Amino acid sequence: MKILIAGGAGFIGSTIASACLDSGIQPVILDNLVTGRREFTEGRPFYEGDICDGDLIDRIFAEHPDIQAAVACAALIVVPDSVADPLGYYRENVSKGIQFVDHLVRNDCRNILFSSSASIYRADPGDFSVDEASTIEPLSPYAGTKALFETILRDIAASGVLNVISLRYFNPIGADPHLRSGLQIRTPTHALGKLIDVHHAGEPFTITGTDYATGDGTGIRDYIHVWDLAAAHVRALTTFDEVTRTTPYRVLNLGTGRGTTVRELVTAFESVTGTPLTIIETDRRPGDSAGAYARVGLAQELLGWKAERSLEDGIRDSLRWYARRDTVLGA
């Protein structure tokens, strides 16, 4: 089996590619390297360019006519940046995404795994858990791009042109256990990346938002190990026809089914490192929400998949990658 991974030189896309290779699936990588890294494409067929470049997509399929599905990971993902530049986010994530789908259809590639996001949900105010039928209420332009593109894919699938599995990611952490890749961004915006940075710098950690209606007032997230996330993609690819046979557009949550607040994440981090942190509390960031965690029964039912790794596993693998990152990517 051969697949195309758009955004396959990024953190998640490269990990999916590694999991595919380990499972006997050949990934072909397309990435413009705006945030992706060439180092993550080593040993894999790689095309540098944009998802909206029709001539390039045509060349990929001419050289790999046996591609059976596409994994659409390419996107801008930083919530505060999307608040500052919504036009840029809708251009990159929606307008170019439509062009990409058009190029895929023209080349008779009609199975798409779409990297969506749990940020599109309005959380249940009782326990902050969500399933695939929960209310959609994007609170940032980034989340808006994901919700809108899901609508586009759903409508195209309903016309009979595509089969789509839309995977709503919760909060990926960790790294490829073999350390072939990991989070490549040196100034991460997510909580665990910042925890690692301040831990090594000996600086305080800032909790942004302490007035949410959660148990301890801090935001709640579902932290899923990126290797578990990648394993779900492998299962979706190998069961794609079965999953979409009666429903050409499927939505699945990919999370652990457990909610972790920021304070709980800090406690787990301190436990793994054995080092206490100094904490500073401040206001919410633009576009932030209380968050949510997944109800994951449908992914278990349809894919035969569930997350296997713990929060502490994710923290440990993130720290292992941090120690190796400069060797892989250069100082």
Phi and psi in degrees as a GROMACS rama.xvg file:
@    title "Ramachandran Plot"
@    xaxis  label "Phi"
@    yaxis  label "Psi"
@TYPE xy
-126.551  138.399  LYS-2
-133.436  158.205  ILE-3
-102.77  130.479  LEU-4
-115.191  107.68  ILE-5
-81.9643  125.249  ALA-6
84.713  23.5981  GLY-7
-77.7375  1.7714  GLY-8
-104.397  7.66021  ALA-9
-92.3478  -177.331  GLY-10
-56.8241  -57.3419  PHE-11
-75.8972  -45.6258  ILE-12
-59.7184  -40.9382  GLY-13
-68.9425  -33.7564  SER-14
-69.4512  -39.9742  THR-15
-59.4922  -43.3118  ILE-16
-60.7868  -41.8917  ALA-17
-64.2302  -43.5103  SER-18
-63.6631  -37.4079  ALA-19
-62.9464  -48.2101  CYS-20
-57.8906  -42.6941  LEU-21
-64.926  -21.2551  ASP-22
-102.452  7.63799  SER-23
85.1165  13.9897  GLY-24
-101.962  130.437  ILE-25
-90.8525  114.74  GLN-26
-88.6889  141.488  PRO-27
-111.172  128.656  VAL-28
-103.283  132.524  ILE-29
-123.137  125.098  LEU-30
-158.776  140.247  ASP-31
-88.9899  -1.95695  ASN-32
61.8368  23.3371  LEU-33
-65.1725  -45.3752  VAL-34
-120.918  -19.1096  THR-35
-72.5726  168.311  GLY-36
-124.483  132.536  ARG-37
-59.3801  -33.369  ARG-38
-58.2838  -29.9741  GLU-39
-77.3699  -4.81758  PHE-40
-102.585  1.32971  THR-41
-57.8474  132.103  GLU-42
78.2437  9.75531  GLY-43
-127.692  140.751  ARG-44
-55.6026  125.811  PRO-45
-133.347  134.427  PHE-46
-124.068  121.401  TYR-47
-89.7521  120.91  GLU-48
165.918  -176.852  GLY-49
-98.2279  150.829  ASP-50
-67.2953  -16.5422  ILE-51
-91.4506  0.740122  CYS-52
-82.9479  95.8873  ASP-53
-62.8158  -38.8048  GLY-54
-62.9385  -39.7312  ASP-55
-67.0588  -43.4436  LEU-56
-60.9179  -42.2329  ILE-57
-60.2578  -40.7234  ASP-58
-66.203  -39.6362  ARG-59
-58.054  -46.1429  ILE-60
-74.0127  -28.2605  PHE-61
-65.676  -37.6793  ALA-62
-87.1361  -16.9689  GLU-63
-135.325  67.3548  HIS-64
-67.7417  -10.135  PRO-65
-93.6591  10.3164  ASP-66
-62.6163  128.996  ILE-67
-105.402  -18.329  GLN-68
-159.115  160.581  ALA-69
-123.077  138.023  ALA-70
-104.854  117.317  VAL-71
-97.94  89.1129  ALA-72
-101.377  -15.4572  CYS-73
-68.5164  121.423  ALA-74
-172.726  157.227  ALA-75
-86.1878  142.892  LEU-76
-135.053  2.59337  ILE-77
-90.2647  115.252  VAL-78
-58.6229  -51.9579  VAL-79
-60.2949  -36.0087  PRO-80
-62.7994  -36.8959  ASP-81
-68.2388  -32.0982  SER-82
-67.0402  -39.2956  VAL-83
-75.4338  -29.4192  ALA-84
-137.383  65.5946  ASP-85
-62.6402  -35.826  PRO-86
-59.4336  -45.7796  LEU-87
-61.5969  -38.872  GLY-88
-69.3076  -40.7721  TYR-89
-68.9237  -32.749  TYR-90
-64.7556  -50.4  ARG-91
-71.8392  -44.1784  GLU-92
-88.8401  -25.6021  ASN-93
-111.487  -58.5373  VAL-94
-59.1952  -49.8999  SER-95
-68.4953  -31.2368  LYS-96
-63.1439  -39.4497  GLY-97
-62.3591  -43.6684  ILE-98
-62.205  -39.6836  GLN-99
-61.0305  -46.2753  PHE-100
-61.2699  -40.7065  VAL-101
-59.7  -43.5136  ASP-102
-65.8214  -37.5704  HIS-103
-63.735  -47.8249  LEU-104
-61.1361  -41.6669  VAL-105
-60.4911  -30.0436  ARG-106
-96.1805  15.3353  ASN-107
61.8568  31.4776  ASP-108
-100.573  108.213  CYS-109
-119.673  9.46562  ARG-110
-112.569  119.618  ASN-111
-127.318  129.311  ILE-112
-98.9513  117.559  LEU-113
-103.203  129.587  PHE-114
-80.8228  96.9668  SER-115
-99.9268  -164.7  SER-116
-146.77  142.764  SER-117
-71.142  -9.81417  ALA-118
-67.584  -9.54276  SER-119
-79.3007  -13.3783  ILE-120
-81.0648  150.418  TYR-121
-94.839  117.942  ARG-122
-69.4691  151.096  ALA-123
-63.4974  120.58  ASP-124
-67.1623  -12.1529  PRO-125
-78.4604  -54.5628  GLY-126
-130.424  3.77744  ASP-127
67.402  15.4282  PHE-128
-91.8339  151.532  SER-129
-139.018  146.707  VAL-130
-118.219  -175.705  ASP-131
-66.4519  -16.1872  GLU-132
-97.9859  2.54053  ALA-133
-66.9064  159.146  SER-134
-63.063  136.045  THR-135
-91.7136  124.3  ILE-136
-151.812  79.6674  GLU-137
-63.4713  135.32  PRO-138
-109.565  3.68542  LEU-139
-143.549  157.748  SER-140
-57.5381  -37.182  PRO-141
-56.5503  -52.2229  TYR-142
-61.3994  -36.5863  ALA-143
-60.499  -37.8427  GLY-144
-65.2764  -38.1331  THR-145
-68.6641  -44.3104  LYS-146
-63.7108  -43.2573  ALA-147
-64.8828  -42.0918  LEU-148
-69.5115  -32.4189  PHE-149
-59.1887  -43.626  GLU-150
-59.8897  -43.4191  THR-151
-61.1748  -47.8183  ILE-152
-64.1504  -39.0189  LEU-153
-61.2846  -43.9727  ARG-154
-66.7367  -39.4016  ASP-155
-66.5927  -42.3936  ILE-156
-61.951  -38.1313  ALA-157
-64.0428  -24.2674  ALA-158
-80.6753  -7.74347  SER-159
92.4389  3.97281  GLY-160
-83.092  -34.8026  VAL-161
-129.52  158.088  LEU-162
-115.155  131.331  ASN-163
-133.458  135.362  VAL-164
-115.974  115.574  ILE-165
-98.74  115.919  SER-166
-101.638  113.645  LEU-167
-89.2281  100.978  ARG-168
-71.2726  142.958  TYR-169
-93.1582  -119.344  PHE-170
-118.649  96.5882  ASN-171
-69.6426  136.331  PRO-172
-136.929  177.41  ILE-173
86.9261  -156.946  GLY-174
-160.695  167.264  ALA-175
-52.183  125.046  ASP-176
-56.9969  -24.8193  PRO-177
-89.4862  2.18111  HIS-178
59.9637  32.6723  LEU-179
-73.0427  -25.1438  ARG-180
-160.055  168.136  SER-181
-169.638  -165.902  GLY-182
-65.2973  119.461  LEU-183
-92.2158  -14.1423  GLN-184
-77.9052  127.064  ILE-185
-80.6096  -18.0138  ARG-186
-123.512  73.513  THR-187
-66.1229  151.788  PRO-188
-102.73  -10.3385  THR-189
-87.5235  162.698  HIS-190
-61.5132  -47.0754  ALA-191
-66.5524  -40.7608  LEU-192
-59.4767  -40.3191  GLY-193
-69.2172  -36.6429  LYS-194
-59.5265  -43.9971  LEU-195
-64.5467  -42.7651  ILE-196
-60.9781  -48.1286  ASP-197
-71.4395  -30.8483  VAL-198
-60.0605  -47.0122  HIS-199
-74.2724  -28.6996  HIS-200
-86.2258  -10.8629  ALA-201
69.1508  32.4904  GLY-202
-109.41  165.985  GLU-203
-70.0372  155.744  PRO-204
-103.299  133.113  PHE-205
-99.49  122.888  THR-206
-92.0711  118.752  ILE-207
-96.9885  102.592  THR-208
101.189  112.953  GLY-209
-130.207  15.9675  THR-210
-117.532  21.4257  ASP-211
-75.5929  160.082  TYR-212
-84.8191  37.7858  ALA-213
-93.3766  177.747  THR-214
-60.0615  -34.3184  GLY-215
-120.568  10.9651  ASP-216
86.5625  -8.96209  GLY-217
-100.464  160.758  THR-218
-60.2882  152.624  GLY-219
-117.039  138.664  ILE-220
-138.37  164.344  ARG-221
-113.91  101.385  ASP-222
-89.0167  109.886  TYR-223
-107.613  134.133  ILE-224
-64.8367  134.852  HIS-225
-62.6782  -25.8377  VAL-226
-73.0225  -34.8984  TRP-227
-64.5615  -40.986  ASP-228
-59.246  -45.6894  LEU-229
-63.51  -39.1956  ALA-230
-61.878  -34.7593  ALA-231
-64.871  -36.7394  ALA-232
-65.0951  -40.8011  HIS-233
-60.314  -44.6699  VAL-234
-63.4432  -40.9689  ARG-235
-64.2446  -39.9815  ALA-236
-67.1323  -40.0618  LEU-237
-79.7122  -14.953  THR-238
-117.572  17.0175  THR-239
-55.9181  -50.088  PHE-240
-62.3233  -40.5822  ASP-241
-65.8624  -42.8488  GLU-242
-67.861  -33.7761  VAL-243
-103.477  7.47094  THR-244
-59.5852  -43.9369  ARG-245
-103.033  -14.2949  THR-246
-135.488  103.529  THR-247
-70.6328  -12.3628  PRO-248
-127.351  112.611  TYR-249
-115.083  141.499  ARG-250
-118.283  131.285  VAL-251
-135.576  134.018  LEU-252
-78.255  136.33  ASN-253
-119.595  99.6143  LEU-254
-152.919  -172.005  GLY-255
-95.5288  -18.4577  THR-256
84.752  10.2137  GLY-257
-126.615  135.062  ARG-258
-95.6033  138.283  GLY-259
-129.805  123.566  THR-260
-78.8758  166.71  THR-261
-61.8366  -41.0052  VAL-262
-62.7351  -39.5404  ARG-263
-66.9092  -36.3111  GLU-264
-62.4489  -43.0659  LEU-265
-60.5851  -44.3405  VAL-266
-61.0538  -43.7772  THR-267
-64.2722  -39.5816  ALA-268
-63.998  -44.5238  PHE-269
-62.7343  -35.3922  GLU-270
-66.7886  -42.5698  SER-271
-67.6593  -42.8276  VAL-272
-85.4473  -21.4189  THR-273
72.798  17.0581  GLY-274
-127.43  124.023  THR-275
-72.4102  152.09  PRO-276
-113.532  150.284  LEU-277
-85.6137  132.131  THR-278
-111.835  134.999  ILE-279
-117.49  136.663  ILE-280
-108.692  137.476  GLU-281
-145.061  -176.496  THR-282
-73.9851  166.89  ASP-283
-62.746  153.569  ARG-284
-84.8603  157.875  ARG-285
-58.6364  131.768  PRO-286
86.3591  -6.6835  GLY-287
-71.4491  154.175  ASP-288
-134.13  170.638  SER-289
-61.7935  -30.7465  ALA-290
97.9521  -173.318  GLY-291
-162.921  166.753  ALA-292
-132.342  162.218  TYR-293
-87.8037  142.952  ALA-294
-97.4845  120.86  ARG-295
-115.345  18.2977  VAL-296
-60.8885  -35.4933  GLY-297
-68.1476  -40.1227  LEU-298
-64.001  -38.0438  ALA-299
-64.4192  -41.2055  GLN-300
-69.007  -46.9053  GLU-301
-87.1402  -34.2741  LEU-302
-102.219  -13.622  LEU-303
63.6025  36.7657  GLY-304
-125.763  146.784  TRP-305
-152.549  154.911  LYS-306
-66.7723  135.889  ALA-307
-108.892  -22.6437  GLU-308
-98.4114  148.73  ARG-309
-87.8578  169.121  SER-310
-57.6359  -43.3361  LEU-311
-64.3256  -36.1253  GLU-312
-59.3813  -43.3188  ASP-313
-63.8069  -40.934  GLY-314
-64.6921  -45.869  ILE-315
-61.824  -44.2299  ARG-316
-69.3732  -32.4697  ASP-317
-63.6942  -41.765  SER-318
-66.6134  -38.9053  LEU-319
-62.6068  -41.8262  ARG-320
-67.0478  -41.2883  TRP-321
-55.8087  -41.4881  TYR-322
-68.3083  -24.4882  ALA-323
-102.596  -14.2354  ARG-324
-55.0007  -46.5821  ARG-325
-67.6694  -28.1216  ASP-326
-67.3027  -39.9456  THR-327
-74.9531  -43.9916  VAL-328
-101.539  -10.9647  LEU-329
89.8579  149.805  GLY-330
